[in-house]
Amino acid sequence: MSPSTDHRRMSAAVIGAGISGLVAARALSRAGVDVSLYEASGRFGGQIRTESLCGNSADVGAEALHLASPAVRGLVDELDLASDAVSSRPGKTWLQVRGRLVTMPAGVGPAGPTRLRPVISSRALSLPGLGRAALEPWKARRKVTGDISVAEFITGRFGREVTDTFVDPMLGGLHSGDISRLSLQSASPMLAAAARAGKPLTTSRKLRRAAPATPASFITWPTGLSRLVDRLSADIDGRVHLSTAVQTLGVGPCLTVNGETAEYDAVVLAVPAAAAAAMLCDLPAAAQALDRIPTATVGSLLVAFDRTTVASVDALRGTGILLGSTSGRLLKSATFLSTKWPHLDRPDHYLMRLSAGRAGQHIVSELDDDELITRMLTDLRELTGLTADPLQTRLHRWVDTMPQLEIGHAERVRTARAALWPGVVLAGAAYDGVGLASAIASGQQAATAVLTYLQEQSA
C-alpha cells in the first residue's frame, strides 16, 4: 500500500545517484512514493564507471558484484540480470613478499588466514612468522572490548608478519587505507564479532565459509557494471534531476536547489560525508560528526597491450597482484582483466587495470596524467618483467571518494544519524561500509526506514 496523507501521495527526495541512491530511489518509487532524484554530476552510478578500451567495456571504479551477499543476489534477481552475467575465473593472486611474487595461500581473506596448512606450504611467511601465526588459537582467549584497529587485532592474534604480508595488501588495499587506523568494528564486522567472543579464526567454520569467496560468486556483465546502473535508473518511476546540486537541507525537510526551495515528506542523503555535512549547516552536531570522516584519493588506470607482446609474461597467468603499504611503490594493485574475466580474454589484445593511492598520500593528486601513468607502468614492469608499451590507456582519478572507516567510525555515524531531523536518513559507503554489497544494502535499509517513517506519518 502506498503511504499517503489525506489521499496525497507522500514524497521523498533522494540526493545522490550512486548505487545506494539508485537502490533507495527505486525501492521508494516501487512502493508508491513520489520520488525526486537529485545528482550533482551529469551521470548515474557514482563510483561505478565503465570506460571503452580497444572496443571493450571495462570498469575504472567498482569492478564486480559479490553474489554471496543476499542484498546483491536479491537485487540481481529482481532486475532480471542473472542470465547475462559473467562470472570471474578462478586464478591465483600474487603478493609481493621479500622482493618476489608469491601466490596468495588458499583460505586467506582480508582478515587473515582461516587455515594454516596452505600458509605453511606457500612460503609466504618466515619460520618465526609461521610459529607465531600458529599460536592464534591460544591468543584468541583474550577477548577484545571496544573499537580497536584492524592491525592491532590481527597482530595480537597472528603476529606482525601476517598483518604485513596478507592483511595490509588485502584489507588495506580494499579500503585504500592504513590498517593501523581502520576500525575493526566498521571495516570487518564479522571479524569484530569473533574478537568480542574470543573465538579462534583458524578454527571458525563461519569465517572459513565467508572468506575467501569462490571466483564464481563475483560477477559483472559484458558491458561492465554500467549494466546494473542502467537497469536501476530505468526502473525508477520519478523525477530525475542530473547536473543539479542541492545546496542545503533544512527542517521540513526542505531542499535548496538553484536558489529555490522544495519541500518533501522525507529525504535520503546518499552522498559522501563531506557533501552531506555541507548541506546540513543547520544541524552542527550532524555536520561536525560527518566532517570527521576522512577520505582517500585513488587513481585507476586501464591499460591495453598487444596480446603477442605479453604472451611470455608468467605473472599474467594469475588474476592480479596486491601490494602492501610498505612496498615502496606507488602501485597499490594490478588486476589482469583478460585473465580474470572470460569476456575480456581477447585474441588480439590484453587488458589490465592498475590502481594507486592510499589514505595520507597526496601523490595521485599531485602528479600530472603522464607522470602518474608512467609511475604505475614502471612499477608493473619491475614487478612482472613486462617490457611492452601499451596500445591504449584510460586514467581516472577518484578525488576524496574513498571513505576511511577509522577507529570510532560507527560512533561518528550514530551521532550524525541521531542529530538528523525525522524523515532524513543517510545511505552509502561513507556510513555503512565500502564495497557494492554494503552500498546496496545501505540503500535498501534507507528506503525501508523512509517507508516506515511515512507509514507512521500517514497513520
N, C-alpha and C positions, 0 to 999 in steps of 0.2 A: 504494500500500500504506500502511495506517495505521501510524504509529510506535507501537511497543508494547514493553514490557519485561515478560518473564515473562507474556505473554498479557494484560497490563493495558494498557488504552488510556492513552496518555500525556496529560497535562493541561496546559492553558495558561490563564492569566488575561490578559484584555485590559482595561486600565484606561483608560477614556475612550471614549465612544460618539460622538465626532465622526466625520468622514468617514474619517480614517486608521484609527481604532479599528474602525469598522464593516467596512471593507475587510479589515483583518487578521483580525478575528474570523470573517468569512465564509470567507475562504480557509483558515483553520485548521480550521474545522468541516467544510468540504467535503473536507479531506484526512484526516478521521477522528480529529482531535484532540478530546478532551473539553474544550470551551471554556466558560469563565465570563466574562461581560462585566460590568464594573462602571462605573457612571456616577453621578457625584455629584449631577447635576441630575435633574429628573424627565422629561427628554426626550432623544430621539436627535437627532443632527445637528450638535452643536457650533455652528459659525459658519454653518451653513445653517439659516435660519429663515424660514418663509413665513407671511405675515400676510394677513388678508382686508381689502380696502379697497373699499368700494362694491360688494361682491359679487364682487370679483376677487381672485385669488391673486397676490401679489407678494412678492418676497424682500427682506428688510431686511439680510441678510448677503451671502454669496456670491450672485451673480446668474446666472451662466451657466457652462456647461461648454465647454471648448475641445477640439473633436474632433481637432485636429491632433496632440494627444498620443496616442501609441499606448496608453498605460495607460488613458486615458479612453475611447477608442474601443473597446478590447477589453472594458472593463467594461460599457459601454452595450450592446454586442452580447451579452455573456454574460447580462445581466439581461433581454434582450429588450425594451429600452426605446427602440429606434430608431424604431419605427413611429409612435409618437405624439409624438415630439419636435418642437419648434418651433424653426426657425432664425431668427436675428435678421435684420432687414432691412439692406440697405446704406444708408448715410447719412453725412452729414458730421458731424464732431466739431468743436466750436468751441473756440478758445483765446482767452484774454484777452491781447491784445498792445497795449501802449501805450494802454490805456484803451478799446480797442474789440475786438469779436469778429471773429476771422479764422478761416478754415477750416484745419483740420489738413491739411497737404500730403500727397499720396499718397507712400507709401514711407517715411514717418516712423514709427518704432516707439518703444517705451520706451527704446531705447538710442541714439536719434538717427536722423539721415537715412541711408537706404541709397541714395537717389537725390537729386541736387542740382537737376535741372531743375524738378520740382514745387515745391521750396522757393523757387527764384528767382521763379516765377510767382505764388506765394502772397502775396507782400509781407509775410510774417511777420517777415522779418529786414531790418535796415537794410542799406544798401550796404556799409558797413565790415564788418558781420556776415557778409554773403554772401561778401565777399572772403576773410575769414578761414576760413570754412567750406570754401571751395574748395581750401584748402591741405591738406585732410585726407590725400589720398594720399601727400603728401610727409612730413607729420608722422608717418605710420604707420611710418616706417622705425625710429623709436625704440621698441624692444621694452620691454615692461613686465615687471618681475620683482617678485615678492612681491605682497601684497594691498594694493591702494590703494582709495580711494573712487571711486564712480561719477563724482562731479563732477570730481575731479582728472583722470580719464582722458578724459572727454568734452571738458572744457575744453582739455586738451592737444591733442586731435585736431582739434576744430572751433571752439574759441573759447568765451568765456563766454556769448555771446548764444544760441548753440544750446543750451547747458546750461540757461539760464534759461527759454528760450521753449518748448522741447519736452520735454527730459528731466525737468526738475523737475516739471511738471504731470503727466506720464505715469508715469514710474517712481517718482518721489517720491510721487505720489498713490496709486499702486497699493499701496505699502508704508506709506502714511501716515507717511513718514519723511523724514529730512534726507539728501539725496543726497551731501552733503559728509561724511557719516558711514557711509552704506551701503557695504557691501563689494562691489566689482566682482565678485569671485570667487563670492560667495554670492547676490547679488541678480541677477546676469546672467552665468551661467556661459558661455554661448555667446560673449558679448562678451569675457569674460576670456580665452577661448581665442584669439580674434583679437588681443587685446592682447599675449599672450605670443609669438605668431607674428610680430607686426609687420605684420599684413595690413591694407590699407585697408578700411574699412567700406563706402564708397560704390562700390566695385567688387567686393564679395563677393557672388557668386551665392547662396551658402548663407544669408547673413544676409538677402538680399533675398527669398528664398523663405520665410524663417521669420517675417519681420515687415514690415508688419503682416499679421495673418491676415485672410482673407476673412470677411465677416459670416456667411456660411452655416456656417462652422466653429464658431460659437458657438450653443449650443442650451440650451433649457430645456423645460419641459412646461407644459401649460395649468394644472396645479395647482401650478406652481412647482418648485423643486429639491427640495421635500419628497417629490416622487415618487421620486427616487433614494434618499433616506433611507429611505422606507417600504419600498421594494423590497429594499434591502440588509438592513435589520433583520429583515424577514420571512424572509430566506434564511439566517439564522444558526441552526444547529441546536445549541443550547447553553443554558445557564442565563444569564438576563439579570437584572441587579440595578440597577434605576433608583433614584434618590434614595438611593444607597449610596456613601458616601465611604470611600476607602481611606486609613487614617491613615499607615501606614508600610509599607515594603517591606524585608524583611530577607533574610539569607542563607538559602538553601534551594532556590529563592526562596520566601519566606513573607510573606503579607499579614496586616496587622492591620486588621480591619474591625469596627467597633462593639465594640471591645474584645476580639474573638475572633480567633484566628489560623487561616489556611487555607494549606496548602502546595500548590505546583504544580511541575510539571517545568520550566515556562518562563513568562515574563511579558512582555507587550508594554505598555510605558508610552506611551500615546498621549494624553498630557495636556500642557498648556502647561509651559514650562520651570520656572516658579516652583513649580507644583504638584508636578512631578517632584522638584525639589530638596527640597521639604518632606518627601516620602516617603522620600528617600534619606539620612536623617540619619546612618545608619551608614556611609555612604560619602562622607566630606567632600570628597574630590577631585572626585567627580562633582557633588555638590551645589553646591560653590563655582563650578564651571565653568558650570553651568546658571543659577545665580543672577546671573551676569554677562550674561545675555541680556536686554536691556531690552525694554519693550513700549510701545505707544501705546494711548490710549483714543479711540475714534471714536464718532460718533453717526450713525445712519441715519434719515432721515425720509421716509416715504411720504406723498404728497400727491395728493388728487383734486380736480379743478376741474370745474365745469360746462363742457361742451365749447364751448358758444357764447361763453363769456367769454374763451376763449384762442385762438379761431379766427384772429384777426388778428395774433398774435404771430409774427413772422418767425423768431425763433430756434428755435421748436419744429419747424421743418422739418428741423432736424438731430436727431441722436440724443443729444446732450448737450454739456456744457461741462466743460472741465478748467481748473483754476486753479492757478497756481504758489504756492509758499510765500511769495513776496514781493508777492502781490496785495493785501495789506492787508485781506482779507476772511476771515470765519470759514468761509464755504462753501469746500469743497475741490473738489467736483464736483457736477454735476447730470446725471442720466440721464433722458431723456424717453422713458419706458417705452412710451407709446402710439404714439410714432413708431418706436421700435426694435423692438418685438415685435408681430407681427400679431394675436396672440390678445388683446392688451390695447388694441387700437385700437377703442374703443367709440364709438358714435354719441352717447351722452348725457353721457359724462364723459371727462376726460383725466387720465392718471396719470403721475406722475413720482417720482423718488427723489433726495433731496438727501443729501449726505454732508459731515461736518465732523470735524476732529480730526487732529492730527499729533503726531509724537514731540516731546517737550519742551513741549507745550502742556497746560494743565490746564483750559481754559475749558469744554470739553464736560462735565467732571465738576462744575465749579463753578456753572454756570448751572442754574436750575430748568427744568422742561419748557417752560413758557410762554415764558420768555426765550430758550431755545435755539431753539425753533420760530420765534419772531419774528425773531431774528437771521438765521437761514438764509433765511427767506422774504423778508426785506428785501434781502439780497444778491441773491437771484434776481430780484426786481423791478427793482433797479438795473441788473442786467446785461441783462435781456431786455425791460424795459418792461411786463412783465405786471402788471396792476393788480387782478386779480380776487382775491376772498377764497376760500380753499379750502372745499370741501364737507366734507372729512374728512381727518384726518391720523393717522399712526401713527408714533410715535417709539420707537426702540430704541437704547440705549447699549451699546456693546461695551467694557466696562471692562477695561483692561490685557490685551487679547486679540490685538493686532496685534504679532507678534514683529518686532524690529528686527534685521535681519541686518547688523550693523555690522562694520567692519573687524576681522578676527580671528575672525569668527563660526565659520568652518569649523574653526579650531584649537580653539576652545572646545568645539565639539560632539565633535571627535575625542577631546579629553581626557576628556570625560564618558563617552563610549562605552567608552573603554579602561579606565575605572575600574569599570565595572559588573560584577556577578557573571556568570559564564557562564549563558546562558539568559535573560538580561534584555536587552531591546532597546528602543530609543527609536523612536517614529514620530510624524510630524506636521509641521505648518508651522514650528514653532519650531526644528526641526532641519534639515529638508530643503528649505525654501523655501515662500514664500507662494503661494496660489492652489490651486484644487481639483486641477488636474493634478498638481502637486507632492505634495499631500497624499495623493492616491490612489496615486501611485507609491510614496510612503513607506510606506503601509500594506501594499502588496504586497511591498515589499522586506523589511519587518519579518516578515511571515508566512513568506517564503522563508528568512530567517535562522533563525527558530524551528524550522521543519521540518528544516533541515539539522542544527541542533543536536540535535533529538530523534532523528533518524536515527542520528547518531553515538553518542548515549547508549544506543540500543537495539541497536546493532551488537554 
